[in-house]
């Protein structure tokens, strides 16, 4: 921990409380821990962003001493919602790979969004954020800046400030940019793809350092490997210290999935294995916390599981953590899309930190499976490997039946993935630039 003079870092993050979901967690937590390493974070965000989720409870996690500047932004989402008969700027979650029919309006708006808002539809925030930063720079010394995306248009803020003021700059990529899996499904023209790729390349070349969330993401950028560091999402140990919410009593085996479940995560072999488990007179429920694609619900009904499936709305972060801890078994599924070996969501670290049993489905040679190995958890199961799915389910069922409770794992050896230690790694990079 640092005991020297505090340096200042401007952090540009579109997602900030009251935004909910996983996108807000990374720099909400890093802002919490960076002061322990001699860095004062100053956050610049939007005052009324367009978010898929809201979680007012996260406002309580923002330190009163943390300076947060909220700026205006210009975005098309309010107009989009008005046309489709909705109010506000809340954006629907895109369900990649769904077979559900889309309206002509949805297809046209998707084309406009893919080709007229590059790199994304939140680029209207850039001039407002730059102006706010310049106001701060007039009055105090800033030692470094960090931009985090998605939305990757946030990196254009860093690009402008770097070019004009020569500030030390870290570009943080929580997801791939041009190579993110859903880009391949968007109706983009060749000129739009080139423009986006050129912006990505300029950011990667100009930033002093680039941080990504997994080794696989680092390997995507062969040309820039020497300036890229892996900073994992991790988990906040304090979130798992007896959550201050009422006890939830469970009298049966509860399988939980926390988060959105897209069509690309619809693993038929798993529903089939669960159906077999039920035929053996094993009593269980499978509970979904978040939005579930209609394709998934159709498959659940197909395998006669509809009456044991429970669908619950998005919950605040503390309640979601509590439900992870209380689960008999947590379900983790990586989307079956191209380059999914690189996918490693922040949820995986919280799943592991909960101590609950996990059954993970996805590429067996991907980054997420490496984390499971380091955590000494059951290995990833391939989407079509019904034998291994049944084997893991039967083993977990046997332990539950014998002990009348689920196995709980220690996470003591997993502490290197704590948000606090990952913030320390980020601070080390800030010192190095």
Secondary structure as GFF3:
##gff-version 3
##sequence-region A 1 433
A	DSSP	beta_strand	7	12	.	.	.	ID=ss1
A	DSSP	three_ten_helix	22	24	.	.	.	ID=ss2
A	DSSP	alpha_helix	25	33	.	.	.	ID=ss3
A	DSSP	three_ten_helix	34	37	.	.	.	ID=ss4
A	DSSP	beta_strand	39	46	.	.	.	ID=ss5
A	DSSP	three_ten_helix	56	61	.	.	.	ID=ss6
A	DSSP	beta_strand	67	71	.	.	.	ID=ss7
A	DSSP	alpha_helix	77	83	.	.	.	ID=ss8
A	DSSP	alpha_helix	104	116	.	.	.	ID=ss9
A	DSSP	three_ten_helix	123	125	.	.	.	ID=ss10
A	DSSP	alpha_helix	126	137	.	.	.	ID=ss11
A	DSSP	beta_strand	144	149	.	.	.	ID=ss12
A	DSSP	alpha_helix	154	165	.	.	.	ID=ss13
A	DSSP	beta_strand	169	173	.	.	.	ID=ss14
A	DSSP	three_ten_helix	181	185	.	.	.	ID=ss15
A	DSSP	alpha_helix	190	206	.	.	.	ID=ss16
A	DSSP	beta_strand	209	212	.	.	.	ID=ss17
A	DSSP	alpha_helix	215	220	.	.	.	ID=ss18
A	DSSP	three_ten_helix	222	227	.	.	.	ID=ss19
A	DSSP	beta_strand	228	230	.	.	.	ID=ss20
A	DSSP	three_ten_helix	237	240	.	.	.	ID=ss21
A	DSSP	beta_strand	253	258	.	.	.	ID=ss22
A	DSSP	three_ten_helix	263	265	.	.	.	ID=ss23
A	DSSP	alpha_helix	268	279	.	.	.	ID=ss24
A	DSSP	beta_strand	284	289	.	.	.	ID=ss25
A	DSSP	alpha_helix	294	302	.	.	.	ID=ss26
A	DSSP	three_ten_helix	306	308	.	.	.	ID=ss27
A	DSSP	beta_strand	309	312	.	.	.	ID=ss28
A	DSSP	alpha_helix	317	326	.	.	.	ID=ss29
A	DSSP	beta_strand	329	333	.	.	.	ID=ss30
A	DSSP	three_ten_helix	340	342	.	.	.	ID=ss31
A	DSSP	alpha_helix	346	354	.	.	.	ID=ss32
A	DSSP	beta_strand	358	361	.	.	.	ID=ss33
A	DSSP	alpha_helix	367	374	.	.	.	ID=ss34
A	DSSP	alpha_helix	386	403	.	.	.	ID=ss35
A	DSSP	three_ten_helix	412	417	.	.	.	ID=ss36
A	DSSP	alpha_helix	419	432	.	.	.	ID=ss37
###
